[in-house]
């Protein structure tokens, strides 16, 4: 794994800001759905970098007209597809904004859709990791850093 940082004020940082805004839009949409339907946590769809719904978790059993238990996970539920209410819920979930893996990849010039860089942010920085075997032309405003430096920035100590 290789570790990188770029300041928020750089050209790459500004592009990452757009990705971050899209992530926050997806998060806020799901947060609103969680309040509306009463789930305490949700697990995003693993096909995307962020967004969608793989399963919802409830602290108390949910409305059985809307939700059915997922075959895996004790408190995990998915929308019921065979009721009018469940289909309406599913339509709301399918309308959720999603962030494709390629969205952050393209910012740093990586053209793969099946995997993605890991993007996060700290006070003044965007941090990302790239699998060691991936070849890419690093943007000039991104600096490769050590794992220790990455952890310090990630944990807010630098």
HELIX and SHEET records of a PDB file:
HELIX    1   1 UNK A   11  UNK A   37  1                                  27    
HELIX    2   2 UNK A   84  UNK A   94  1                                  11    
HELIX    3   3 UNK A  101  UNK A  107  1                                   7    
HELIX    4   4 UNK A  147  UNK A  154  1                                   8    
SHEET    1   A 4 UNK A 118  UNK A 121  0                                        
SHEET    2   A 4 UNK A 125  UNK A 130 -1                                        
SHEET    3   A 4 UNK A   2  UNK A   7 -1                                        
SHEET    4   A 4 UNK A 143  UNK A 145 -1                                        
SHEET    1   B 4 UNK A  41  UNK A  43  0                                        
SHEET    2   B 4 UNK A  55  UNK A  57 -1                                        
SHEET    3   B 4 UNK A  76  UNK A  79 -1                                        
SHEET    4   B 4 UNK A  67  UNK A  69 -1                                        
SHEET    1   C 2 UNK A  50  UNK A  51  0                                        
SHEET    2   C 2 UNK A  98  UNK A  99 -1                                        
END                                                                             
